[in-house]
Amino acid sequence: MSSATSPSTGKPAGGSTRRPAGPTAADLLPLLTASLRAVLTLLVPIVAVCVVGWMASVRSTSSLAAVARVGADLWLLGHGSAVAVVGGTVGIAPLGITALAAASAHRAVRMWLRDQAEAGRDVPFWRGLGVFTAGYGVLALLLALVSRSGVGAASPPASLLGGCLVAGIGGAWALRAHRPPLPVAVPGVVTTALRPALSAVAGLLAVGALLVTAALVHGRAEVLALHEALGPGLVGGALLTLAQVLLLPTLAVWGLAWATGVGFAVGTGTSVAPGATTLDTLPTLPVLGALPTPGPTPVLAWAAVVLPVLLGAAAWTLHARRTRPAGGVLRRCAAALVTGALSGLLVAALAAFAGGPAGHGRMSDLGPHALLTGAAAGGEVAAGALLAVLLGRAWRAWRGTTLVVTLPDSGDGPPRKLLGE
């Protein structure tokens, strides 16, 4: 008994086709193109801005190829790769570029997801994320190798790792709707602590951004005076302003470090912390005019250290209201401690990106100390989360207490009692 088939396609006449059980290698190959698109989406504008600055500078003797390599080094610097320059190393990441790179990766993966949805194919989270991350990291490695010169050279291993990290963040953000459950091997307290830790770190970054904004508003006169003293001109002024805007997220991490009480350095032997400010000769960067005046700071400045504690308490309380964590008080206390530990690790990673050398000599130490800042932030968030757990338990115990009130005897019977909670 034969079945009818279509002469033109050779498929069953009913038009039904059997789809593959899962995505094939051909479905994942477009992610390599997506990684190239994500790289070029940001790299080309950065190089173009560098070329505009080169054309506007009448004193520049650099070649166009050298200017293009500078743009590539800036892109790599935004991915956490230290760049060796003449007489020193630049290791501070402009986190504005980092954020734009993660957004470019997110957009590229979203376009691939749209194609998968139109074709009715499944989305493999781990394989898709792995292919995109690997492709992006290899492109960052190749760029570091191609752009090396006697003037500047990015670290190839750091470029590979930084590219994979940024691509992984942007790709995971795009694929979050297809994220599978965490492996069973992951302890429950870690699973419980993930969301409040991310919320606490986001709140800390918001606090750092608010502190930077307040400092810029307060010191705007000094900032404008430094900008005018440089006399950059129209095009140069626009490029200088753009460069400082890309540095604002980095400065927000510096503000975060200040709020933890650790503070940050603006050169060797300097410190900007709630207790006091010690400065020396600063780079001629207008935004640094917003730094506090050297000397002891008001005692009220230490109140900022309470903010990470409050953020830890708020993050845990919101998470507890949404998910109602299972287990007794000891398990919740353990999850609160893990929340602080995860927050500290994330803050330490941000501080490592936002700090480092910016040349040689005094400029070899800028930004927050990664380990100290992470430890301080983690301890303060953990303290706040523990406080929220214990206060929540006390509140529930008080709400659950039965109060027995005996009313006066009216003579009509035995004393009456009211039971309430």
Phi, psi and chi 1 to 4 in degrees:
 res  aa     phi    psi   chi1   chi2   chi3   chi4
   1 MET       -  120.3 -175.5  174.0 -179.8      -
   2 SER   -98.6  152.3   60.5      -      -      -
   3 SER  -103.5  146.3   59.3      -      -      -
   4 ALA   -75.4  137.1      -      -      -      -
   5 THR  -130.5  159.7   59.3      -      -      -
   6 SER   -80.5  127.7  170.9      -      -      -
   7 PRO   -66.5  -26.0   24.0  -33.6      -      -
   8 SER   -84.6  -31.7   58.9      -      -      -
   9 THR  -114.0  -20.2   63.7      -      -      -
  10 GLY    75.5    9.3      -      -      -      -
  11 LYS   -96.4  162.6  -63.7  179.7 -179.6  179.8
  12 PRO   -54.6  144.7  -26.1   33.7      -      -
  13 ALA   -62.5  -27.4      -      -      -      -
  14 GLY   -68.4  -11.2      -      -      -      -
  15 GLY    84.3   -0.5      -      -      -      -
  16 SER   -81.7  135.6   62.2      -      -      -
  17 THR  -123.7  151.4   59.3      -      -      -
  18 ARG   -92.9  117.1  178.0  176.0  -64.2  177.3
  19 ARG   -80.4  150.2  -68.4 -179.1  178.5  176.0
  20 PRO   -63.6  152.3   21.3  -32.1      -      -
  21 ALA   -63.4  -30.2      -      -      -      -
  22 GLY  -151.3  175.7      -      -      -      -
  23 PRO   -66.2  144.7   22.7  -32.3      -      -
  24 THR   -98.2  177.6   62.4      -      -      -
  25 ALA   -61.9  -32.7      -      -      -      -
  26 ALA   -64.6  -27.8      -      -      -      -
  27 ASP   -73.7  -28.7  -63.4  -31.8      -      -
  28 LEU   -88.9  -21.7  -61.4  176.3      -      -
  29 LEU   -58.5  -38.2  -77.1  177.4      -      -
  30 PRO   -59.1  -18.2  -26.8   35.4      -      -
  31 LEU   -68.5  -26.9  -77.1  170.7      -      -
  32 LEU   -67.6  -40.6  -62.7  178.3      -      -
  33 THR   -64.7  -36.8  -54.2      -      -      -
  34 ALA   -64.1  -37.8      -      -      -      -
  35 SER   -65.4  -38.7   63.6      -      -      -
  36 LEU   -64.9  -40.2  177.1   61.2      -      -
  37 ARG   -64.0  -41.0 -175.7 -172.9  -53.5  116.9
  38 ALA   -63.9  -39.6      -      -      -      -
  39 VAL   -65.3  -49.2  169.2      -      -      -
  40 LEU   -69.5  -28.8  -65.3  178.5      -      -
  41 THR   -58.0  -33.4  -62.7      -      -      -
  42 LEU  -104.2  -34.5 -176.4   59.7      -      -
  43 LEU   -64.5  -43.6  177.6   60.9      -      -
  44 VAL   -62.5  -47.3  170.8      -      -      -
  45 PRO   -61.9  -37.1  -24.0   33.9      -      -
  46 ILE   -64.3  -44.7  -69.3  177.4      -      -
  47 VAL   -63.9  -39.3  173.2      -      -      -
  48 ALA   -62.8  -41.0      -      -      -      -
  49 VAL   -63.8  -40.3  168.6      -      -      -
  50 CYS   -63.7  -38.2  -68.7      -      -      -
  51 VAL   -66.6  -39.1  171.2      -      -      -
  52 VAL   -62.3  -44.2  169.6      -      -      -
  53 GLY   -63.0  -37.2      -      -      -      -
  54 TRP   -65.6  -41.7  171.5   66.2      -      -
  55 MET   -68.7  -31.6  -65.1  175.2   63.0      -
  56 ALA   -79.1  -16.7      -      -      -      -
  57 SER   -90.5  113.4  177.0      -      -      -
  58 VAL   -78.4  -16.3  -64.6      -      -      -
  59 ARG   -96.2   -4.1  -60.8  178.9 -179.4  178.4
  60 SER   -71.8  135.4  176.4      -      -      -
  61 THR  -112.5    9.0   58.5      -      -      -
  62 SER   -75.9  155.1  -57.4      -      -      -
  63 SER   -86.1  166.4   63.9      -      -      -
  64 LEU   -64.1  -36.9 -179.1   60.1      -      -
  65 ALA   -64.0  -39.2      -      -      -      -
  66 ALA   -65.4  -38.3      -      -      -      -
  67 VAL   -66.1  -40.0  173.4      -      -      -
  68 ALA   -63.5  -36.7      -      -      -      -
  69 ARG   -66.8  -33.7  -75.5 -164.8  -67.6  -92.8
  70 VAL   -62.8  -42.2  170.0      -      -      -
  71 GLY   -62.1  -40.6      -      -      -      -
  72 ALA   -64.9  -38.9      -      -      -      -
  73 ASP   -65.0  -37.8  -72.4  -19.5      -      -
  74 LEU   -63.8  -41.1  -72.7  174.2      -      -
  75 TRP   -62.1  -44.4 -174.3   89.8      -      -
  76 LEU   -67.8  -35.9  -67.7  168.9      -      -
  77 LEU   -61.6  -37.5 -163.7   61.7      -      -
  78 GLY   -67.2  -15.0      -      -      -      -
  79 HIS  -100.2   15.4  -72.0   71.2      -      -
  80 GLY    85.5   10.9      -      -      -      -
  81 SER   -91.8  123.5  175.5      -      -      -
  82 ALA   -70.0  140.8      -      -      -      -
  83 VAL  -114.1  120.0  178.0      -      -      -
  84 ALA   -80.5  122.2      -      -      -      -
  85 VAL  -116.9  175.9  -63.2      -      -      -
  86 VAL   -63.5  116.2  177.9      -      -      -
  87 GLY    85.9    8.8      -      -      -      -
  88 GLY   171.6 -162.8      -      -      -      -
  89 THR  -138.2  142.7  -57.1      -      -      -
  90 VAL  -109.1  119.2  178.8      -      -      -
  91 GLY  -127.1    3.5      -      -      -      -
  92 ILE   -85.0  124.8  -64.6 -179.1      -      -
  93 ALA   -85.0  127.5      -      -      -      -
  94 PRO   -72.3   98.5   23.6  -28.2      -      -
  95 LEU   -66.2  -13.6  -67.6 -179.2      -      -
  96 GLY   -64.7  -40.7      -      -      -      -
  97 ILE   -66.7  -38.8  -66.7  179.9      -      -
  98 THR   -60.4  -44.5  -51.6      -      -      -
  99 ALA   -65.2  -40.6      -      -      -      -
 100 LEU   -66.3  -36.1  -69.1  175.2      -      -
 101 ALA   -65.8  -42.5      -      -      -      -
 102 ALA   -64.0  -37.5      -      -      -      -
 103 ALA   -67.1  -37.3      -      -      -      -
 104 SER   -64.9  -41.0  -61.7      -      -      -
 105 ALA   -64.0  -42.1      -      -      -      -
 106 HIS   -59.7  -44.2  172.2  -93.1      -      -
 107 ARG   -66.1  -40.6 -179.9  175.0  178.5  -87.6
 108 ALA   -64.7  -41.6      -      -      -      -
 109 VAL   -69.7  -34.8  175.0      -      -      -
 110 ARG   -62.5  -38.3  -69.6  -70.5  -62.8  176.5
 111 MET   -63.9  -39.4  -66.0  174.7   66.3      -
 112 TRP   -65.5  -39.2  175.0   76.0      -      -
 113 LEU   -61.8  -38.6  -76.5  175.2      -      -
 114 ARG   -63.3  -41.1 -174.2  174.5   62.6 -117.5
 115 ASP   -64.0  -40.2  -65.1  -21.1      -      -
 116 GLN   -63.8  -39.5  -69.2  -68.3  103.4      -
 117 ALA   -67.8  -40.2      -      -      -      -
 118 GLU   -65.1  -32.9  -68.5  176.5   -6.6      -
 119 ALA   -87.0   -4.0      -      -      -      -
 120 GLY    71.1   29.3      -      -      -      -
 121 ARG   -99.5  157.2  -58.2 -172.1 -175.9   97.7
 122 ASP   -73.9  161.9  -65.3  -28.3      -      -
 123 VAL  -116.9  107.2  176.0      -      -      -
 124 PRO   -82.6  115.0   29.5  -29.6      -      -
 125 PHE   -63.7  -58.1  179.0   84.5      -      -
 126 TRP   -69.4  -42.5  -68.3  114.3      -      -
 127 ARG   -67.9  -41.2  -79.1 -169.4  -68.2  167.5
 128 GLY   -64.5  -44.9      -      -      -      -
 129 LEU   -64.4  -38.6 -176.8   61.7      -      -
 130 GLY   -65.3  -43.2      -      -      -      -
 131 VAL   -65.3  -45.7  170.1      -      -      -
 132 PHE   -64.7  -44.0  178.1   78.1      -      -
 133 THR   -64.0  -43.7  -60.6      -      -      -
 134 ALA   -63.8  -43.9      -      -      -      -
 135 GLY   -61.6  -43.2      -      -      -      -
 136 TYR   -65.3  -44.4 -165.3  102.8      -      -
 137 GLY   -63.5  -40.0      -      -      -      -
 138 VAL   -65.0  -39.3  169.5      -      -      -
 139 LEU   -63.9  -39.3  -70.5  172.8      -      -
 140 ALA   -64.1  -39.1      -      -      -      -
 141 LEU   -63.9  -45.7  172.0   62.7      -      -
 142 LEU   -62.7  -39.6  -66.7  176.4      -      -
 143 LEU   -64.4  -39.2 -174.4   61.9      -      -
 144 ALA   -64.2  -37.2      -      -      -      -
 145 LEU   -72.5  -38.3  -66.0  173.7      -      -
 146 VAL   -73.9  -35.4  171.1      -      -      -
 147 SER   -86.5    1.3   63.0      -      -      -
 148 ARG   -66.7  139.2  -66.6  174.2   68.0   87.3
 149 SER  -152.7 -179.4   66.7      -      -      -
 150 GLY   -73.6  -13.6      -      -      -      -
 151 VAL   -91.2  -40.8  177.9      -      -      -
 152 GLY  -150.7  142.2      -      -      -      -
 153 ALA  -146.6  118.3      -      -      -      -
 154 ALA   -81.3  152.5      -      -      -      -
 155 SER   -74.9  117.8  169.7      -      -      -
 156 PRO   -60.3  -47.0  -25.3   35.5      -      -
 157 PRO   -60.8  -42.4  -21.9   33.4      -      -
 158 ALA   -65.5  -34.2      -      -      -      -
 159 SER   -65.3  -41.2  -59.9      -      -      -
 160 LEU   -63.3  -49.7  174.2   62.9      -      -
 161 LEU   -65.9  -43.9  -66.3  176.4      -      -
 162 GLY   -64.9  -38.6      -      -      -      -
 163 GLY   -63.6  -42.7      -      -      -      -
 164 CYS   -64.1  -38.9  -70.4      -      -      -
 165 LEU   -65.8  -48.6  177.4   61.1      -      -
 166 VAL   -65.0  -43.4  173.1      -      -      -
 167 ALA   -64.8  -37.2      -      -      -      -
 168 GLY   -64.8  -39.2      -      -      -      -
 169 ILE   -65.9  -49.2  -67.2  173.4      -      -
 170 GLY   -65.2  -40.7      -      -      -      -
 171 GLY   -67.6  -43.5      -      -      -      -
 172 ALA   -63.9  -34.8      -      -      -      -
 173 TRP   -62.2  -41.7  178.8   23.0      -      -
 174 ALA   -71.7  -33.8      -      -      -      -
 175 LEU   -93.4    9.6  -66.8  167.3      -      -
 176 ARG   -60.1  -30.2   63.7 -170.8 -178.0  -81.1
 177 ALA   -68.8  -19.6      -      -      -      -
 178 HIS  -106.8   15.6  -54.9  -84.5      -      -
 179 ARG   -70.6  128.1 -177.8 -177.6   65.7 -111.2
 180 PRO   -77.1  166.1   29.2  -34.0      -      -
 181 PRO   -62.1  153.8  -19.2   30.3      -      -
 182 LEU   -65.2  149.2  -68.7  174.3      -      -
 183 PRO   -58.0  152.4  -22.3   31.8      -      -
 184 VAL   -63.7  -26.1 -179.1      -      -      -
 185 ALA   -66.8  -19.3      -      -      -      -
 186 VAL   -72.5  123.6  178.2      -      -      -
 187 PRO   -59.0  150.5  -22.1   32.7      -      -
 188 GLY   -63.6  -34.5      -      -      -      -
 189 VAL   -66.3  -31.9  -69.7      -      -      -
 190 VAL   -69.1  -44.2  175.7      -      -      -
 191 THR   -60.0  -41.1  -55.6      -      -      -
 192 THR   -66.9  -33.3  -56.4      -      -      -
 193 ALA   -85.2  -13.5      -      -      -      -
 194 LEU   -60.7  -52.9  -80.6  175.4      -      -
 195 ARG   -65.7  -47.2 -169.7  175.9  -64.6  -85.8
 196 PRO   -63.7  -30.6   17.5  -29.7      -      -
 197 ALA   -66.0  -44.3      -      -      -      -
 198 LEU   -63.4  -40.2  -68.5  173.7      -      -
 199 SER   -64.2  -40.0  -59.9      -      -      -
 200 ALA   -65.8  -41.6      -      -      -      -
 201 VAL   -66.0  -40.8  173.3      -      -      -
 202 ALA   -61.1  -40.4      -      -      -      -
 203 GLY   -65.4  -39.0      -      -      -      -
 204 LEU   -62.8  -40.7  -72.2  171.2      -      -
 205 LEU   -64.2  -38.8  -74.6  173.5      -      -
 206 ALA   -63.6  -39.8      -      -      -      -
 207 VAL   -62.9  -45.0  166.9      -      -      -
 208 GLY   -60.1  -40.8      -      -      -      -
 209 ALA   -65.5  -39.4      -      -      -      -
 210 LEU   -65.5  -39.3  -72.6  174.8      -      -
 211 LEU   -64.6  -41.0  -70.1  173.8      -      -
 212 VAL   -64.7  -42.0  171.7      -      -      -
 213 THR   -61.4  -44.2  -58.3      -      -      -
 214 ALA   -63.5  -39.3      -      -      -      -
 215 ALA   -66.2  -39.0      -      -      -      -
 216 LEU   -66.5  -39.6  -71.8  172.7      -      -
 217 VAL   -66.5  -42.7  171.7      -      -      -
 218 HIS   -68.1  -38.3 -177.6  -94.7      -      -
 219 GLY  -104.4   26.5      -      -      -      -
 220 ARG   -62.1  -32.8   59.9 -173.2 -179.1  -83.0
 221 ALA   -64.2  -44.1      -      -      -      -
 222 GLU   -67.3  -37.5 -175.0   67.7   22.0      -
 223 VAL   -63.1  -46.8  172.1      -      -      -
 224 LEU   -65.5  -36.2  -67.7  174.9      -      -
 225 ALA   -64.7  -41.1      -      -      -      -
 226 LEU   -66.3  -38.3  -72.8  174.1      -      -
 227 HIS   -63.8  -44.3 -176.6   89.1      -      -
 228 GLU   -69.6  -31.3  -65.8  173.6   -3.8      -
 229 ALA   -66.3  -29.7      -      -      -      -
 230 LEU   -72.5  -28.5  -70.4  174.5      -      -
 231 GLY    55.2   55.4      -      -      -      -
 232 PRO   -77.1  -11.8   29.1  -33.2      -      -
 233 GLY    81.4 -177.5      -      -      -      -
 234 LEU   -68.2  -57.1 -179.8   60.3      -      -
 235 VAL   -68.2  -45.0  176.8      -      -      -
 236 GLY   -62.3  -38.1      -      -      -      -
 237 GLY   -64.6  -40.2      -      -      -      -
 238 ALA   -64.7  -42.4      -      -      -      -
 239 LEU   -67.9  -38.5  -65.1  178.4      -      -
 240 LEU   -64.0  -41.7  179.1   60.2      -      -
 241 THR   -64.4  -41.8  -58.3      -      -      -
 242 LEU   -62.1  -42.1  175.6   60.8      -      -
 243 ALA   -62.1  -40.3      -      -      -      -
 244 GLN   -71.4  -32.4  -66.7  177.4   98.9      -
 245 VAL   -63.5  -40.3  167.9      -      -      -
 246 LEU   -68.1  -20.5  -66.5  176.0      -      -
 247 LEU   -88.0  -11.4  -80.9  174.4      -      -
 248 LEU   -59.0  -42.8  -74.2  179.2      -      -
 249 PRO   -60.7  -34.7  -24.8   35.3      -      -
 250 THR   -63.7  -42.9  -57.7      -      -      -
 251 LEU   -66.6  -29.1  -61.6 -179.5      -      -
 252 ALA   -63.8  -36.3      -      -      -      -
 253 VAL   -67.3  -36.6  178.2      -      -      -
 254 TRP   -61.6  -42.6  -67.7   17.8      -      -
 255 GLY   -62.9  -38.1      -      -      -      -
 256 LEU   -58.9  -45.6 -177.0  161.2      -      -
 257 ALA   -62.6  -36.3      -      -      -      -
 258 TRP   -64.4  -40.4 -170.0   88.7      -      -
 259 ALA   -67.9  -26.1      -      -      -      -
 260 THR   -76.7  -13.2   63.1      -      -      -
 261 GLY    98.9  -13.9      -      -      -      -
 262 VAL   -75.6  -43.5  174.8      -      -      -
 263 GLY    82.0 -166.7      -      -      -      -
 264 PHE  -149.1  167.2   56.0   90.0      -      -
 265 ALA  -111.0  149.9      -      -      -      -
 266 VAL  -126.3   52.0 -164.2      -      -      -
 267 GLY   124.2  158.0      -      -      -      -
 268 THR   -62.4  137.9   56.5      -      -      -
 269 GLY    78.1   10.7      -      -      -      -
 270 THR  -115.3  162.5   64.0      -      -      -
 271 SER  -159.6  136.1  174.3      -      -      -
 272 VAL  -124.8  106.8 -179.4      -      -      -
 273 ALA  -143.5  166.9      -      -      -      -
 274 PRO   -59.8  -27.3  -24.8   34.2      -      -
 275 GLY   -74.3  -43.1      -      -      -      -
 276 ALA  -166.1  163.8      -      -      -      -
 277 THR  -123.5  125.2  -60.9      -      -      -
 278 THR  -123.7  117.5  -55.8      -      -      -
 279 LEU  -127.3  161.2  -63.0  176.2      -      -
 280 ASP  -131.4 -161.0 -155.8  -29.8      -      -
 281 THR   -60.2  128.4  -54.8      -      -      -
 282 LEU  -103.5  155.7  -63.5  174.0      -      -
 283 PRO   -61.8  151.3  -17.6   29.1      -      -
 284 THR   -81.0   73.4  -49.9      -      -      -
 285 LEU  -122.6  116.9 -170.2   63.6      -      -
 286 PRO   -52.8  -37.7  -28.2   35.8      -      -
 287 VAL   -63.8  -23.9   71.3      -      -      -
 288 LEU   -72.4   -9.7  -64.4 -178.9      -      -
 289 GLY   -66.4  -13.1      -      -      -      -
 290 ALA   -85.2   -0.8      -      -      -      -
 291 LEU   -65.2  151.5  -70.6  172.9      -      -
 292 PRO   -62.9  158.0  -18.3   29.5      -      -
 293 THR   -68.5  135.9  -55.8      -      -      -
 294 PRO   -57.0  143.8  -24.4   33.7      -      -
 295 GLY   126.5  179.7      -      -      -      -
 296 PRO   -67.0  145.0   22.4  -31.4      -      -
 297 THR   -98.7  159.4   54.6      -      -      -
 298 PRO   -58.5  147.7  -22.7   31.9      -      -
 299 VAL   -58.8  -29.3  178.6      -      -      -
 300 LEU   -62.3  -20.9 -171.6   60.7      -      -
 301 ALA   -62.7  -27.6      -      -      -      -
 302 TRP   -66.2  -14.6  -78.4  107.5      -      -
 303 ALA   -63.4  -21.9      -      -      -      -
 304 ALA   -63.5  -26.3      -      -      -      -
 305 VAL   -66.7  -21.1 -178.5      -      -      -
 306 VAL   -72.4  -23.5 -179.1      -      -      -
 307 LEU   -60.2  -46.3  -65.7  176.1      -      -
 308 PRO   -60.1  -34.6  -24.8   34.9      -      -
 309 VAL   -64.6  -45.7  179.3      -      -      -
 310 LEU   -64.0  -37.3  -64.0  178.1      -      -
 311 LEU   -66.3  -39.6  -74.2  171.5      -      -
 312 GLY   -62.1  -42.6      -      -      -      -
 313 ALA   -64.8  -42.8      -      -      -      -
 314 ALA   -66.4  -42.5      -      -      -      -
 315 ALA   -62.0  -42.8      -      -      -      -
 316 TRP   -68.8  -41.5  178.8  -96.2      -      -
 317 THR   -62.5  -44.7  -58.5      -      -      -
 318 LEU   -63.3  -41.3  -69.0  175.9      -      -
 319 HIS   -64.7  -41.1  174.3   70.4      -      -
 320 ALA   -65.1  -36.7      -      -      -      -
 321 ARG   -69.1  -31.9  -72.2 -175.2  175.9 -179.5
 322 ARG   -81.1  -38.8  -67.6  172.7 -179.0  171.0
 323 THR  -112.8  -16.1   60.7      -      -      -
 324 ARG    51.4   72.3  -57.2  -75.0 -178.5 -178.1
 325 PRO   -55.0  136.9  -21.7   32.4      -      -
 326 ALA   -80.5  163.2      -      -      -      -
 327 GLY   101.4  169.5      -      -      -      -
 328 GLY   -82.1 -171.7      -      -      -      -
 329 VAL   -67.0  -33.5   64.4      -      -      -
 330 LEU   -65.5  -40.0  -69.0  179.8      -      -
 331 ARG   -66.4  -39.6 -179.6 -177.6  175.5   86.3
 332 ARG   -68.3  -35.9  -69.7 -164.6  -66.9  -88.0
 333 CYS   -64.9  -39.9  -73.1      -      -      -
 334 ALA   -63.5  -41.4      -      -      -      -
 335 ALA   -64.8  -34.9      -      -      -      -
 336 ALA   -66.0  -40.2      -      -      -      -
 337 LEU   -65.6  -39.9  -68.3  175.5      -      -
 338 VAL   -66.9  -34.2  174.8      -      -      -
 339 THR   -58.3  -44.5  -62.8      -      -      -
 340 GLY   -64.6  -41.1      -      -      -      -
 341 ALA   -63.6  -44.6      -      -      -      -
 342 LEU   -65.4  -39.9  -66.6  176.9      -      -
 343 SER   -62.1  -41.9  -59.6      -      -      -
 344 GLY   -62.5  -39.6      -      -      -      -
 345 LEU   -64.2  -43.0  -70.7  175.1      -      -
 346 LEU   -66.2  -41.7  -68.5  174.4      -      -
 347 VAL   -65.4  -39.8  169.1      -      -      -
 348 ALA   -61.8  -39.5      -      -      -      -
 349 ALA   -64.8  -42.5      -      -      -      -
 350 LEU   -63.6  -41.5  -71.5  171.5      -      -
 351 ALA   -66.0  -34.8      -      -      -      -
 352 ALA   -65.3  -37.9      -      -      -      -
 353 PHE   -69.0  -38.6  -93.7   74.9      -      -
 354 ALA   -86.9   -2.0      -      -      -      -
 355 GLY  -126.8  164.7      -      -      -      -
 356 GLY   141.6 -169.4      -      -      -      -
 357 PRO   -80.5  155.7   29.3  -34.3      -      -
 358 ALA  -133.6   40.7      -      -      -      -
 359 GLY   134.1 -148.4      -      -      -      -
 360 HIS  -120.0  173.8   64.3  -76.2      -      -
 361 GLY    69.0 -133.0      -      -      -      -
 362 ARG   -63.8  -27.2  -69.5 -169.6   53.8 -100.4
 363 MET   -83.8   14.4  -68.3  -63.0  100.3      -
 364 SER   -83.9   -0.5   60.0      -      -      -
 365 ASP  -141.6  101.2 -177.0   17.6      -      -
 366 LEU  -133.2  147.2  -89.1   77.8      -      -
 367 GLY    90.7 -174.1      -      -      -      -
 368 PRO   -81.7  156.8   28.4  -32.8      -      -
 369 HIS   -79.7  121.3 -169.5  -75.4      -      -
 370 ALA   -62.3  -49.6      -      -      -      -
 371 LEU   -67.1  -44.8  -66.7 -179.7      -      -
 372 LEU   -64.9  -42.7  -67.6  179.1      -      -
 373 THR   -65.5  -43.8  -56.1      -      -      -
 374 GLY   -63.3  -42.0      -      -      -      -
 375 ALA   -64.8  -42.6      -      -      -      -
 376 ALA   -65.4  -46.2      -      -      -      -
 377 ALA   -64.0  -42.3      -      -      -      -
 378 GLY   -63.1  -42.8      -      -      -      -
 379 GLY   -64.2  -40.3      -      -      -      -
 380 GLU   -70.4  -40.8  -70.4  159.2   -2.0      -
 381 VAL   -65.4  -41.5  169.6      -      -      -
 382 ALA   -62.1  -40.9      -      -      -      -
 383 ALA   -61.6  -43.1      -      -      -      -
 384 GLY   -65.4  -42.0      -      -      -      -
 385 ALA   -65.8  -41.5      -      -      -      -
 386 LEU   -62.6  -41.0  -83.8  174.2      -      -
 387 LEU   -60.7  -40.7 -174.8   63.3      -      -
 388 ALA   -65.8  -39.9      -      -      -      -
 389 VAL   -62.8  -48.8  170.6      -      -      -
 390 LEU   -68.9  -40.7  -63.4  177.1      -      -
 391 LEU   -67.0  -37.1  -71.4  179.4      -      -
 392 GLY   -63.9  -40.5      -      -      -      -
 393 ARG   -64.8  -42.7 -176.4  177.5 -176.3  -84.7
 394 ALA   -63.1  -39.4      -      -      -      -
 395 TRP   -65.1  -44.2  172.0 -104.9      -      -
 396 ARG   -66.0  -36.3  -72.7 -170.3  -62.4  -88.4
 397 ALA   -65.5  -40.5      -      -      -      -
 398 TRP   -66.9  -40.6 -177.4   78.6      -      -
 399 ARG   -66.4  -29.1  -71.5  -73.2  -57.8  -87.3
 400 GLY   -89.5    0.7      -      -      -      -
 401 THR   -75.7  133.5  -59.4      -      -      -
 402 THR   -91.9  123.9  -60.0      -      -      -
 403 LEU  -101.3  127.6  -58.8  178.6      -      -
 404 VAL  -107.0  117.7 -179.9      -      -      -
 405 VAL  -114.9  121.3 -179.3      -      -      -
 406 THR   -95.2  121.3  -57.1      -      -      -
 407 LEU   -83.0  154.1  -61.6  178.3      -      -
 408 PRO   -59.1  147.7  -21.4   31.9      -      -
 409 ASP   -71.6  124.1 -172.0    4.9      -      -
 410 SER   -93.1   -2.8   60.1      -      -      -
 411 GLY    88.6   -8.1      -      -      -      -
 412 ASP   -95.1    2.5  -62.3  -26.6      -      -
 413 GLY   164.7 -170.2      -      -      -      -
 414 PRO   -67.4  159.5   24.9  -33.5      -      -
 415 PRO   -57.6  141.9  -21.9   32.2      -      -
 416 ARG   -95.4  147.0  -66.0  176.8  -66.1  169.7
 417 LYS  -124.7  142.8  -64.1 -179.1  178.9 -179.2
 418 LEU  -112.6  130.1  -67.0 -179.3      -      -
 419 LEU  -105.2  127.2  -58.8  180.0      -      -
 420 GLY  -140.8  165.0      -      -      -      -
 421 GLU  -111.2      -  -66.7 -175.2   -5.5      -
